[in-house]
């Protein structure tokens, strides 16, 4: 019977932790896009400006999600 070392267990726990870290940006994207749609519905004349700001925000949130995902692959 093989014994499980502490390094193997911490690696598995880290993988789960980094996977859970990607949930935050997913929730952030949902809120960001939902609020942008709400703003466009309230004031259609600023749709272009809101859309541009939304895409910049999406870029930042996606970078956070990708960093969490890549960190999980690098350190496990």
N, C-alpha and C positions, 0 to 999 in steps of 0.2 A: 504494500500500500504506500503510495507516495504522500509525502507531507507537503503542505502548502506553506511557502515562505511568506514573510511579511511583504516583500517586494511585489510578489504576484498579486496579493490582495490589494495593496495600495494602488497598483496599476489599474486594476479593475474598477476600484472606487473612483479613481481620477477620471477614467473614461466616462463613467456615469455622470460625474460632476460637470465635465466639459460638455457633455450632451445636454444636460439641463441648462447650461449657460446659454445655449442657442435659443431656448424658449423665450427669454426676455426680449431680444430683438424682434422675434415673431409677434409678440404681443404689441411691441412698440410700433411695428409696421401697421398692424390693424388699427390702432388708435390714430396714427398719423394719416392714413388714407381715409378713414372714416370722418375725421374732423375736416379734412380738405373737401371732401364731397359735401359735407354739411355747410361749409363756408361758401362753396360755389352755388349751392341751392339757395342760400340766403341772399347772396349778392353776385349774380351772374356776370356783372360787368368787370369784376376783378378775377375772373376765372384764369386768365393767362398768368397773372402774377402768383396766384395761389398754386397753380400747377407747377410753375418753375420752382417755387420754394419747396413744394412737396418732393420733387425729384431730387433736390439737393439733400433734403432730410433723409430720403430713402437711401441715398448713397452712403451717408454717414451710418445709418442703422445697419445696412448690409455689411459694411466693413466690420462693425462690432460682432455681428453674427459669424462672419467668416473667420475672424480672429479666434473666437471661441472654438470653432470647429477645427481649425488648423492646429491650435494649441493642443487639442485632444489627440491629434495624430502625432504631433512632434514629441510629446512627453510620455506617451504610453508605449 
